[in-house]
Amino acid sequence: MSGLATTMALAEVVPGDTRSEAARRRTFAIISHPDAGKTTLTEKFLLYSGAVAEAGAVKARAGRRRATSDWMALEQQRGISITSTVLQFAYRHHMVNLLDTPGHRDFSEDTYRVLAAADAAVMVIDVARGIEAQTLKLFEVCRVRNVPVITFLNKCDRPGRDPLELLDEIEDLIGLRPTPVTWPVGVPGDFRGVIDRRTGEFVRFTRSVRGTTEALEQTIHPRDATPEDSVAVGRALEECDLLSAVGADLDMESFLAGVSSPLFVGSALTNFGVRHVLDAVIDLAPGPSVRVDRNGTGRQLDAPFSGFVFKVQANMDPSHRDRLAFVRVCSGRFERGMTVIREATGRPFATKYATSVFGADRDTIDEAYPGDVIGLVNAADLRIGDTLYAADPVAYPEIPTFAPELFSQARPKDSSRFKQFRRGLTQLEEEGAIQVLRDDRTGDAQPYLAAVGAMQFEVVAHRLEHEYGAPTELTSTPYQLARRTDAATAAQLRGAPGLRVMTRTDGTLFALFESRYRLERLQSDHPDWVLTTTVGAAPPA
Ligand code: G4P
């Protein structure tokens, strides 16, 4: 199958032609709970694509998580990755853009926004742990955006749960119908290979030394399995019959509609099944498609260049102190140096310093096509959600913001640094690093910082001190959750116990609650009050 697809892709590609270049792009993100194996799988994708010669080159064994995207001092101190990295690599005559979504230790609003730029997601699940909290959260964003999801049951090389039971769990917990494309031969912990349900063949894996090179794969008819494997193969075939009987077969239509999810099994560590998932990204995941603008009109892929900013990052390079805006290309051919218009102001923006980004390394790029991500250096004016275009004007919908879940009160440790503190907060908020809420009665004095991940607070405090010279004290607050509200409801809520009404810098009103119970009570007592989670909804202008 993959050979055929490659041949077709080769025949279709017309270099430099926007439509055919777009058709060979795949832009996706990996979503998972921390430790499920996202980093390992990413690394193995690079190995299979030939982008690295040996696994381990990306992530040094001794200093794990200190490889591709470590650039901030804080990151290095903690040995984690805070920023999303965009990896681009060629595979089977396609150009794959892998957008990295940070895990829970470094979970932030960026994590959500990255999914706005992806056309598909690979959801990695640890076979021993099943669906975990962070997977759920990220999947929810995929659902809101109708992002098709491919599932990878990872770590089958070691003892885990019954895969059939996990299928039920996926369907029950997230309402996504898994349709296994490969099915394990051997139980987790004694994993021999998979049945490829598309061909009925048995793919037997042999481990490579420490998983640093591609796993050896032998594809045979199940009846040719060795006596040693035949019992496990027989059992796997019976289970495949069971899957067919309940209709758990690959179905492209429901997959693309975000209703079912092609499922693959394997082990990123030993490379078992890695190729199947990467092939699925090419063969099953959708390429870039016509993007709908704010008026509901679709912009054709071969229309003049357009794209939107989904992430802004300051000071990636401490020696430059610059700002980098990540732009997802939606239509047309981007050429470095071309002048594009920033829709919000109607002013031109020069793109002389466009780069592609691979962790800390930046390469100048000369051209990009729909699906690609470009980094624009010195993008001080650009904001998250901004549309850029050439020739025909277009405005893409705003990237939704999310109801924050964590709140801290911020105050400069030294009151003489208040100006720096305020300037820093303004810039960090513009960059999307944090949301800033104020109480209309107390004003600017003690704003609340609001986030979806605790790491955002640490990053902001660190940056306020080191970049803006305003050491900041953060104190916790009793609030547990927030809902967006409107002026009429806010007027009813003000002064009520167990909650607080605050205004975000863009004017959005939020009601903060000390407990979910309090919120639910109010919702049932006053069903007409506006108390909404902001996921999926654009913030008001
Ligand atoms: P994350 O990015 O999702 O947080 O997970 P990561 O890839 O860092 O993997 C978390 C741990 O799980 C790592 O072990 C990794 O080696 C292991 N792992 C990933 N995939 C598999 C797999 O298929 N099978 C098994 N058995 N383990 C897997 P660690 O001990 O934390 O780090 P390391 O010292 O092995 O690098």
Boltz pocket constraint, residues with backbone or C-beta under 6 A from the ligand:
constraints:
  - pocket:
      binder: B
      contacts: [[A, 32], [A, 33], [A, 34], [A, 35], [A, 36], [A, 37], [A, 38], [A, 39], [A, 40], [A, 41], [A, 61], [A, 64], [A, 103], [A, 154], [A, 155], [A, 156], [A, 157], [A, 158], [A, 266], [A, 267], [A, 268], [A, 269], [A, 270]]
      max_distance: 6.0
